[in-house]
Structure formats: C-alpha cells, structure tokens
Amino acid sequence: MNNIQPAQITKVLANSIAAEIGFDIGDAIVAINGTKPRDLIDYQFLCADEFLELEVLDSSGKTHYIEIEKDEDEDLGLEFSTALFDGLIQCNNRCPFCFIDQQPPGKRSSLYLKDDDYRLSFLYGSYITLTNLSAKEWERIEQMRLSPLYVSVHATVPEIRIKLLKNNRAGEILSQIKWFQERRLQIHAQVVVCPGINDDQYLETTLRELTSFYDDQLPTVASVAVVPVGLTKFRPVEDQLIPVTREKAKEVISQVKFLIGQFKQKYGSSVVWLADEWFLIAGEELPSEAEYEEYPQIDNGVGSIRLFIKQFTEIAQELLPAKVHQKRKFTWVVGNAVETAFQPLVQQLNNVVNLEVKMAALSSDYWGQKISVTGLITGHDLLLHLSGQDLGDGILLPSVMLKYGELVFLDDLKVEDVARKLNTQIFPVTGVEELINTCVNLSGS
C-alpha cells in the first residue's frame, strides 16, 4: 500500500457542520482523533464519534486543529477527491477478457488502472476477485464487517478459474466463500461466460456450487449474475476468446433458465440472473418484471432495461403533457442493443403534440462491435454516425455513456467538443425523469 495522503475536500455541503465551521474546497483532513484515515471507510468510522479532533491542512499548507462536538453518526458534510487516501489496490490477475486490456493505447493513465480494491467493492459495488488480499485486509473485512462485497467468480472449478484469471491463487475461491459464510458476511457474485472455457458443464457446476451458499435467513451468496463476455477490436490477439453468438446466447439462456427453475423450487428465489445482454444478443424477449425480484444485480445490467421501461411508463403518465406549446425535436442516442425494447417509449414521447423524438440506435465502431449497449457508445461513434444529420434542438445523451462525474466520453472526447463538431446542443440525462423533463421543459413551453 502507498503512504496515506491527506483527504482532499472537493465539496462542502450547504447547511452542514463543515459549512458552519468554515471548511473550504482544497482543505484536507490529515487525522481524526489522532488516526490518519486510509480511505472513506475509515473516515466514516472515525467520524461516527460524538467528539472529534481534526487535524486539517488548509489550501495554503497551514495546519489547524479543530474540535467538534456533534450527535453520534452525524455526518460532517464533506466530499473528497477520492475514496482511497492511500492509493488503489490494483489487480494482480491477467484475465484475457479484462476491459482495461481491450482499450486502445495512448489515453490518459487513469484509464489503465486495474481496480481490484475490496474497499471500492464495499462502497460502490465494483467487482473484485479476492486474489490480492493480505491477511491484514481479510482481518479488516472481518472486524469492520465490510459486507456485502461484489466478487467476480467466473468459475468455481479451481483449474478453470486459474486458467481464466491466470493466477494460481484464483483456485481458492470456494474456501474464500466459506470464510465469508463462517463470519456471516455476504457477497454478490458474477460469472462472465467465455465460450469454450467456463461454459457448458463448468457453468452448471459453478452455479450449483454458488447457490449452495444460499439460504433464506442470511445467504452468503446473495445473488449471482451471469454475464456474456464483452470483446473489443483492441483485445490481445492471443487471448483465445470467442465472441458470444446468437446461437450461444440462446443456449446459455436455456441452460440457465432450467437451473433457475430448480433454484426457485429449492430456495424460494432465483438466486441466479441472466444479464439483459443475453436476451438482446439472442433476439429474445426480456424476462418479466416479477422475475427480477428485488433487482439485486441491477448495476450489473440485470433487469436495467425492464426497470427503465417500467419507470418510464409510470413517470410518463405523471409528467408527459398532451401537448408542448412550442415545436421541438430531439435525437435520443442509445446503443442498438436496446433499439427494439425502447421503440414503445419513443412512440409515447411522439404522442405529445409538437414533440418529435428520433431514436439514434448506434453500434460502436470505436470498440468494433456490431451490437452495443448504451454505456459503451463513445464520442467517436456519435461523430461517425450523426455528422451532417438534422439533430433537431439537440441530442438526449444518457449519462451512462460518460465517465462518472465528468462530461467526458469513454474515448476521452469531451461532450462540448463533440457538440461543437456536430453543431448541436448535447443534453446529458440521468434517468427517466430528467429525460422526459428535458423533452418538455425547455424554455418556451
């Protein structure tokens, strides 16, 4: 691990304790009650006390000591430049399907950092492999009860997982899950299916072994997502990976649906879910809303389309007017994987008098994909597909295409630069409500 750096403040929430005290952006917290926080988990834990003594470094480099008395668990109201004050725990595997290795060279260095950090898994639900944890870190997970964690399993058969991760420690996965079980801690698991490697009988073995850790009191394995391998044209030529074909997708859907039927009978829950992409690749109908239960793997693309359609239908009833007073026209950019599923939503928008929404369902030339999910469409793809077109009053751009918290596409192009080249406005939209409001609430309505 790197040295612990002071936690640099990027936001002070209005009406918070921190705002009252006079914290400024650029200040940094060095220690809380004499302890340097390693990360956001330490910070939250240390700040839970009623009495705090903070060592703070202001933006000019001067040290201040501040005493605070507050309610137990009351938040100070600060946000930081990173969740990790001692650096990222990087991945020590060499998975052939790793998305980091499937990017073109020459982009900014942060795009090539391989995150395998259990703290980000706990805080944000990112997937880790458990292959790089020291005894101290296992101890911390137990002591601080960092649960649930999100674990990329891929295979429970030791030699298959070792082959996939190219790491001999990868074969310990079942004993690691037992470790969680003994301590009553939970994980959510994912299995990225690579045809010819961890599919067929290995996939069945993996799903049966993972679900054996499920019980309705406190399941150790709370859910499992089965995801198709995603490949780009930049991947290493020696990776020996085979893309998921339509036939393969149909085969996996059939296999996993059969197993889900058994799990439902045995456990009262599906436990295992197929990512939406399987159905899009296979050209099959998405499962019904009820089949997703509580959407435990929504951030992994399991049920996100079905949930979006449901939310759209509900919110549209409430927010969509019969008419907008001034004519307006938009281009809604999505990945072509959702083109069919989203057609009824476009129709609903176009039922509003004076509103015209055209869906631009794009594939990603940038990644070299014929079928693309919305989150992988890049600025390059917008310029390639939309240049010279009548885009109306602007582009409705799902913010899932952008880097978190930035107006930058995955290919490093800035939204403002793409908008200028297309000679249009780009409206980043997060969720259904913002999408509909952008359509109907621009000035002049």
C-alpha positions as CSV (number, residue, x, y, z in Angstrom):
1,M,0.0,0.0,0.0
2,N,1.1,3.6,-0.6
3,N,1.6,6.2,2.0
4,I,-1.6,7.8,3.4
5,Q,-2.3,11.1,1.8
6,P,-4.5,13.8,3.5
7,A,-8.1,13.5,2.4
8,Q,-8.6,16.4,0.0
9,I,-12.0,18.1,0.2
10,T,-13.8,18.8,-3.1
11,K,-17.3,19.7,-1.8
12,V,-18.7,21.2,1.4
13,L,-22.4,20.5,1.7
14,A,-24.6,23.5,2.4
15,N,-26.0,23.8,6.0
16,S,-23.7,21.1,7.2
17,I,-21.4,21.0,10.2
18,A,-18.4,21.5,7.9
19,A,-20.0,24.6,6.3
20,E,-20.8,26.0,9.7
21,I,-17.1,25.6,10.8
22,G,-15.9,27.2,7.6
23,F,-14.2,24.4,5.6
24,D,-13.2,25.3,2.1
25,I,-12.7,23.3,-1.1
26,G,-9.0,22.5,-1.2
27,D,-8.6,21.9,2.5
28,A,-7.6,18.4,3.5
29,I,-8.1,16.2,6.6
30,V,-4.9,14.7,7.9
31,A,-6.1,12.9,11.0
32,I,-9.3,12.3,13.1
33,N,-8.8,11.8,16.8
34,G,-5.1,11.1,16.1
35,T,-5.7,8.5,13.4
36,K,-5.0,9.0,9.7
37,P,-7.9,7.7,7.7
38,R,-6.8,5.3,4.9
39,D,-10.0,5.7,3.0
40,L,-13.6,6.7,3.1
41,I,-14.5,3.7,5.3
42,D,-12.0,4.8,8.0
43,Y,-13.3,8.4,7.7
44,Q,-16.9,7.3,8.2
45,F,-16.0,5.1,11.1
46,L,-13.9,7.7,12.8
47,C,-16.5,10.4,12.3
48,A,-19.2,8.4,14.0
49,D,-17.9,9.6,17.4
50,E,-19.5,12.5,19.2
51,F,-16.3,14.2,20.0
52,L,-13.8,14.8,17.2
53,E,-10.4,16.5,17.0
54,L,-9.5,17.1,13.4
55,E,-6.0,17.9,12.1
56,V,-6.7,19.9,8.9
57,L,-4.3,21.2,6.3
58,D,-5.7,24.3,4.5
59,S,-5.0,25.1,0.9
60,S,-2.1,27.3,1.7
61,G,-0.4,24.4,3.6
62,K,-1.1,25.6,7.2
63,T,-2.1,23.1,9.8
64,H,-5.2,23.7,12.0
65,Y,-6.6,21.6,14.9
66,I,-10.4,21.8,15.1
67,E,-12.6,20.3,17.9
68,I,-16.1,19.3,17.1
69,E,-18.9,18.1,19.3
70,K,-21.9,16.6,17.5
71,D,-24.5,13.9,17.5
72,E,-23.2,10.3,17.2
73,D,-23.2,9.2,13.5
74,E,-24.0,12.8,12.3
75,D,-22.2,13.5,9.0
76,L,-19.8,16.4,8.7
77,G,-21.0,17.2,5.2
78,L,-17.7,16.7,3.2
79,E,-16.9,15.1,-0.1
80,F,-13.4,14.1,-1.2
81,S,-11.4,13.8,-4.4
82,T,-11.1,10.1,-3.9
83,A,-12.5,7.4,-1.7
84,L,-8.9,6.0,-1.2
85,F,-6.4,8.1,0.7
86,D,-3.6,5.5,0.5
87,G,-3.9,4.6,-3.2
88,L,-5.7,1.9,-5.2
89,I,-5.2,-1.8,-4.6
90,Q,-4.6,-2.9,-8.2
91,C,-5.4,-6.2,-9.8
92,N,-2.7,-9.0,-10.0
93,N,-4.6,-11.2,-12.5
94,R,-4.3,-11.3,-16.2
95,C,-7.8,-12.2,-17.3
96,P,-7.9,-12.3,-21.1
97,F,-11.3,-10.6,-21.2
98,C,-10.3,-7.7,-18.9
99,F,-11.8,-4.5,-20.4
100,I,-8.8,-2.4,-19.4
101,D,-6.6,-4.5,-21.7
102,Q,-9.2,-4.1,-24.5
103,Q,-8.7,-0.4,-24.8
104,P,-6.6,1.4,-27.4
105,P,-3.2,2.8,-26.2
106,G,-2.4,6.5,-25.7
107,K,-5.3,7.5,-23.5
108,R,-4.9,9.1,-20.0
109,S,-3.1,6.9,-17.5
110,S,-6.1,6.6,-15.1
111,L,-8.0,4.5,-17.8
112,Y,-5.4,1.8,-17.5
113,L,-5.5,1.3,-13.7
114,K,-6.8,-2.1,-12.9
115,D,-9.0,-1.8,-9.8
116,D,-9.3,-4.9,-7.6
117,D,-9.9,-3.0,-4.4
118,Y,-12.2,-4.5,-1.7
119,R,-13.0,-1.0,-0.3
120,L,-14.4,0.2,-3.6
121,S,-16.4,-3.0,-3.7
122,F,-17.9,-2.3,-0.4
123,L,-18.5,1.4,-1.0
124,Y,-19.7,1.3,-4.7
125,G,-20.3,-2.3,-5.7
126,S,-17.4,-2.7,-8.0
127,Y,-16.4,-6.3,-8.6
128,I,-13.2,-7.8,-7.2
129,T,-11.5,-11.2,-7.4
130,L,-10.2,-11.7,-3.8
131,T,-6.8,-12.9,-5.2
132,N,-4.7,-10.0,-3.9
133,L,-5.8,-9.6,-0.2
134,S,-3.2,-9.8,2.5
135,A,-4.0,-11.3,5.9
136,K,-4.4,-7.8,7.3
137,E,-7.0,-6.9,4.8
138,W,-9.0,-10.1,5.4
139,E,-8.8,-9.2,9.1
140,R,-10.2,-5.7,8.3
141,I,-13.1,-7.1,6.3
142,E,-14.0,-9.3,9.3
143,Q,-13.5,-6.6,12.0
144,M,-15.3,-3.8,10.2
145,R,-17.9,-6.2,8.7
146,L,-17.4,-4.9,5.2
147,S,-20.4,-6.7,3.7
148,P,-21.7,-7.3,1.1
149,L,-18.7,-7.4,-1.3
150,Y,-19.1,-8.0,-5.0
151,V,-17.0,-10.9,-6.3
152,S,-16.0,-11.9,-9.8
153,V,-16.1,-15.7,-9.5
154,H,-16.4,-16.8,-13.2
155,A,-15.8,-20.4,-12.2
156,T,-15.7,-22.4,-9.0
157,V,-13.7,-25.3,-10.6
158,P,-10.1,-24.4,-9.4
159,E,-8.3,-25.2,-12.7
160,I,-10.8,-23.3,-14.8
161,R,-10.7,-20.2,-12.6
162,I,-6.9,-20.3,-12.6
163,K,-6.9,-20.6,-16.4
164,L,-9.3,-17.6,-16.6
165,L,-7.5,-15.3,-14.2
166,K,-4.0,-16.6,-14.9
167,N,-3.3,-16.6,-11.2
168,N,-2.7,-19.7,-9.0
169,R,-4.4,-18.0,-6.0
170,A,-7.6,-18.0,-8.1
171,G,-8.2,-21.6,-7.2
172,E,-9.0,-20.8,-3.6
173,I,-12.5,-19.2,-4.3
174,L,-14.7,-21.9,-2.6
175,S,-12.6,-21.8,0.6
176,Q,-12.8,-18.0,0.5
177,I,-16.6,-18.1,0.2
178,K,-16.7,-20.5,3.1
179,W,-14.7,-17.9,5.0
180,F,-17.5,-15.4,4.4
181,Q,-20.1,-18.0,5.4
182,E,-18.3,-18.7,8.8
183,R,-18.3,-15.0,9.6
184,R,-21.9,-14.4,8.4
185,L,-20.8,-11.9,5.8
186,Q,-22.3,-11.7,2.3
187,I,-21.2,-11.5,-1.3
188,H,-22.9,-10.9,-4.6
189,A,-21.2,-12.9,-7.4
190,Q,-20.8,-12.5,-11.1
191,V,-19.9,-15.1,-13.7
192,V,-18.6,-13.7,-17.1
193,V,-19.2,-16.6,-19.5
194,C,-16.4,-17.1,-22.0
195,P,-17.5,-19.7,-24.7
196,G,-15.3,-22.8,-24.8
197,I,-13.7,-22.0,-21.4
198,N,-16.2,-21.7,-18.5
199,D,-19.5,-22.5,-20.2
200,D,-21.5,-25.8,-20.5
201,Q,-20.8,-28.2,-17.6
202,Y,-18.5,-25.8,-15.9
203,L,-21.2,-23.1,-15.9
204,E,-23.6,-25.6,-14.3
205,T,-21.1,-26.6,-11.7
206,T,-20.3,-23.0,-10.9
207,L,-24.0,-22.0,-10.5
208,R,-24.8,-25.1,-8.4
209,E,-21.8,-24.6,-6.1
210,L,-22.5,-20.8,-5.7
211,T,-26.2,-21.4,-4.9
212,S,-25.3,-24.0,-2.3
213,F,-24.2,-21.0,-0.2
214,Y,-27.7,-19.5,-0.3
215,D,-30.2,-19.8,2.5
216,D,-33.2,-17.6,3.2
217,Q,-32.0,-16.5,6.6
218,L,-28.7,-14.9,5.7
219,P,-27.4,-16.1,2.3
220,T,-23.6,-16.0,2.0
221,V,-24.0,-15.7,-1.8
222,A,-27.0,-13.3,-2.0
223,S,-27.2,-13.3,-5.8
224,V,-25.3,-14.3,-9.0
225,A,-25.2,-12.5,-12.3
226,V,-24.4,-14.4,-15.4
227,V,-22.9,-12.0,-18.0
228,P,-21.7,-12.6,-21.6
229,V,-18.0,-11.8,-22.3
230,G,-17.6,-8.4,-24.0
231,L,-14.9,-8.2,-26.6
232,T,-13.5,-5.2,-28.5
233,K,-11.3,-4.9,-31.5
234,F,-8.4,-3.8,-29.3
235,R,-8.2,-7.1,-27.4
236,P,-4.9,-9.0,-27.5
237,V,-4.8,-11.4,-30.4
238,E,-3.5,-14.3,-28.3
239,D,-6.5,-14.2,-25.9
240,Q,-8.2,-17.3,-27.4
241,L,-11.6,-15.8,-26.6
242,I,-14.7,-16.5,-28.8
243,P,-17.4,-13.9,-29.1
244,V,-20.9,-14.8,-27.9
245,T,-23.0,-15.7,-30.9
246,R,-26.8,-15.6,-31.2
247,E,-26.9,-19.4,-31.0
248,K,-24.6,-19.4,-27.9
249,A,-26.8,-16.8,-26.2
250,K,-29.9,-18.9,-26.8
251,E,-28.1,-22.0,-25.5
252,V,-26.9,-20.2,-22.3
253,I,-30.4,-18.7,-21.7
254,S,-32.0,-22.2,-22.0
255,Q,-29.4,-23.8,-19.7
256,V,-29.5,-21.1,-17.0
257,K,-33.3,-20.8,-17.1
258,F,-33.6,-24.6,-16.5
259,L,-31.3,-24.3,-13.4
260,I,-33.2,-21.2,-12.2
261,G,-36.3,-23.3,-12.2
262,Q,-34.6,-25.7,-9.8
263,F,-33.2,-23.0,-7.6
264,K,-36.6,-21.3,-7.2
265,Q,-38.1,-24.5,-6.0
266,K,-35.3,-25.2,-3.6
267,Y,-34.5,-21.8,-2.3
268,G,-37.7,-19.7,-2.9
269,S,-35.6,-17.3,-5.0
270,S,-34.0,-17.4,-8.5
271,V,-30.6,-16.6,-6.8
272,V,-29.1,-16.5,-10.3
273,W,-30.0,-14.0,-13.0
274,L,-29.0,-13.5,-16.6
275,A,-27.8,-10.1,-17.7
276,D,-30.0,-8.3,-20.2
277,E,-27.4,-8.6,-22.9
278,W,-28.1,-12.4,-23.3
279,F,-31.6,-11.7,-24.4
280,L,-30.6,-8.8,-26.7
281,I,-27.9,-10.9,-28.4
282,A,-30.3,-13.9,-28.7
283,G,-33.1,-11.6,-30.0
284,E,-35.4,-13.0,-27.3
285,E,-38.0,-11.3,-25.1
286,L,-36.7,-9.9,-21.8
287,P,-37.9,-11.6,-18.6
288,S,-41.0,-10.2,-16.9
289,E,-40.5,-7.6,-14.2
290,A,-41.5,-10.1,-11.5
291,E,-38.7,-12.4,-12.4
292,Y,-36.1,-9.9,-11.2
293,E,-37.4,-9.9,-7.6
294,E,-35.6,-7.0,-5.8
295,Y,-33.2,-6.3,-8.7
296,P,-30.1,-7.4,-6.7
297,Q,-27.8,-7.1,-9.7
298,I,-29.3,-4.0,-11.4
299,D,-25.8,-2.3,-11.6
300,N,-24.5,-5.3,-13.5
301,G,-27.1,-4.9,-16.3
302,V,-29.5,-7.4,-14.8
303,G,-33.0,-6.1,-15.3
304,S,-31.9,-2.5,-16.0
305,I,-33.8,-2.3,-19.3
306,R,-37.0,-3.8,-17.8
307,L,-36.8,-1.4,-14.8
308,F,-36.1,1.6,-17.1
309,I,-39.2,0.7,-19.2
310,K,-41.3,0.3,-16.0
311,Q,-40.1,3.6,-14.6
312,F,-40.7,5.3,-18.0
313,T,-44.3,4.1,-18.2
314,E,-45.0,5.3,-14.6
315,I,-43.2,8.7,-14.9
316,A,-44.6,9.4,-18.4
317,Q,-48.1,9.1,-17.1
318,E,-47.3,11.8,-14.5
319,L,-45.0,14.1,-16.4
320,L,-45.8,13.8,-20.1
321,P,-48.3,16.5,-21.2
322,A,-50.7,16.1,-24.1
323,K,-49.0,18.9,-25.9
324,V,-46.0,21.2,-25.7
325,H,-46.7,24.8,-26.9
326,Q,-43.5,25.2,-29.0
327,K,-42.4,22.7,-31.5
328,R,-39.3,20.9,-30.6
329,K,-37.3,17.9,-31.9
330,F,-34.6,15.8,-30.3
331,T,-32.3,12.9,-31.2
332,W,-32.1,10.3,-28.4
333,V,-28.9,8.4,-28.7
334,V,-28.8,4.8,-27.4
335,G,-26.9,1.6,-28.1
336,N,-28.5,-0.5,-30.8
337,A,-28.9,-3.4,-28.4
338,V,-32.0,-1.7,-26.9
339,E,-33.5,-0.4,-30.2
340,T,-36.4,-2.8,-30.2
341,A,-37.1,-2.6,-26.5
342,F,-37.2,1.2,-26.5
343,Q,-39.4,1.7,-29.6
344,P,-42.6,1.9,-27.5
345,L,-41.0,4.6,-25.3
346,V,-40.2,6.7,-28.4
347,Q,-43.8,6.3,-29.6
348,Q,-45.1,7.6,-26.2
349,L,-42.9,10.7,-26.5
350,N,-44.0,11.3,-30.1
351,N,-47.7,11.1,-29.0
352,V,-47.1,14.5,-27.4
353,V,-48.3,17.2,-29.9
354,N,-45.4,19.3,-31.1
355,L,-42.7,17.0,-29.7
356,E,-40.7,14.8,-32.1
357,V,-38.1,12.4,-30.7
358,K,-36.0,10.4,-33.1
359,M,-34.0,7.4,-31.7
360,A,-30.5,7.0,-33.0
361,A,-29.6,3.4,-32.1
362,L,-25.9,3.2,-32.7
363,S,-23.4,0.4,-32.8
364,S,-19.9,1.2,-31.6
365,D,-17.3,1.4,-34.4
366,Y,-14.9,2.6,-31.8
367,W,-14.9,-0.7,-30.0
368,G,-15.5,-2.7,-33.1
369,Q,-18.9,-4.1,-32.0
370,K,-22.0,-4.9,-34.2
371,I,-24.3,-4.9,-31.2
372,S,-23.6,-2.3,-28.5
373,V,-25.0,-1.4,-25.1
374,T,-25.7,2.2,-24.5
375,G,-22.9,2.6,-21.9
376,L,-20.2,1.8,-24.5
377,I,-21.2,4.4,-27.1
378,T,-18.4,6.9,-27.5
379,G,-17.9,10.4,-28.8
380,H,-16.2,8.9,-31.9
381,D,-19.4,6.9,-32.5
382,L,-21.6,10.0,-32.3
383,L,-19.4,11.9,-34.8
384,L,-19.2,8.9,-37.2
385,H,-23.0,8.2,-37.2
386,L,-24.5,11.6,-36.7
387,S,-22.4,14.1,-38.6
388,G,-24.4,16.1,-41.2
389,Q,-27.8,14.9,-39.8
390,D,-30.7,17.1,-38.7
391,L,-30.4,16.5,-34.9
392,G,-33.2,19.0,-34.1
393,D,-32.9,21.0,-30.9
394,G,-30.2,18.7,-29.6
395,I,-29.1,15.3,-28.5
396,L,-30.5,13.5,-25.5
397,L,-27.4,11.7,-24.2
398,P,-27.8,9.0,-21.5
399,S,-25.2,9.9,-18.8
400,V,-24.2,6.2,-18.6
401,M,-22.0,7.0,-21.7
402,L,-19.9,9.4,-19.7
403,K,-17.2,8.9,-17.2
404,Y,-18.6,9.2,-13.7
405,G,-18.9,12.8,-12.6
406,E,-17.3,14.2,-15.8
407,L,-18.6,15.4,-19.2
408,V,-16.2,13.1,-21.0
409,F,-16.9,10.0,-23.1
410,L,-15.1,6.7,-22.6
411,D,-12.8,7.5,-25.6
412,D,-11.7,10.7,-23.8
413,L,-13.6,13.1,-26.1
414,K,-15.3,15.9,-24.3
415,V,-19.1,16.5,-24.6
416,E,-18.6,20.1,-25.5
417,D,-16.1,19.2,-28.4
418,V,-18.5,16.6,-29.8
419,A,-21.4,19.1,-29.6
420,R,-19.4,21.7,-31.4
421,K,-18.4,19.4,-34.2
422,L,-22.0,18.2,-34.6
423,N,-23.1,21.8,-34.4
424,T,-25.8,21.0,-31.9
425,Q,-26.5,21.0,-28.2
426,I,-26.0,17.9,-26.1
427,F,-28.2,17.3,-23.1
428,P,-26.7,14.6,-20.7
429,V,-29.7,13.0,-19.0
430,T,-29.7,10.7,-15.9
431,G,-32.7,8.5,-15.5
432,V,-36.3,8.7,-16.9
433,E,-37.4,11.9,-15.1
434,E,-34.5,14.0,-16.5
435,L,-35.1,12.5,-20.0
436,I,-38.8,13.5,-20.0
437,N,-38.2,16.9,-18.4
438,T,-35.6,17.8,-20.9
439,C,-38.1,17.0,-23.7
440,V,-40.9,19.0,-22.3
441,N,-39.5,21.7,-20.0
442,L,-37.1,23.7,-22.2
443,S,-37.8,27.5,-22.2
444,G,-40.7,28.4,-24.3
445,S,-43.0,25.5,-23.3
